[in-house]
Amino acid sequence: MRNPKLVPYETIVRATSGEPEAIDEVLRHYSKRIRLASLENGHVNKDTEDNIKRRLIAALFQFRFDGQPT
């Protein structure tokens, strides 16, 4: 049984290899958390939201499965 709070392993593997659909799936999975983290004075700061998304995508491309630091 899959934990719905986690992004499936297969999706992470596909996203780290640059598959656009998988990257979108990861962004959708975390979209509520990203919006919440982007709130300033009760409003979503689009620059902050975009910055968080960029950093998440960058982290996906740096992710290593062999346990070695990047």
Helices and strands as residue ranges (DSSP letters): H 9-16, H 20-29, H 31-37, E 39-40, E 43-44, H 46-62
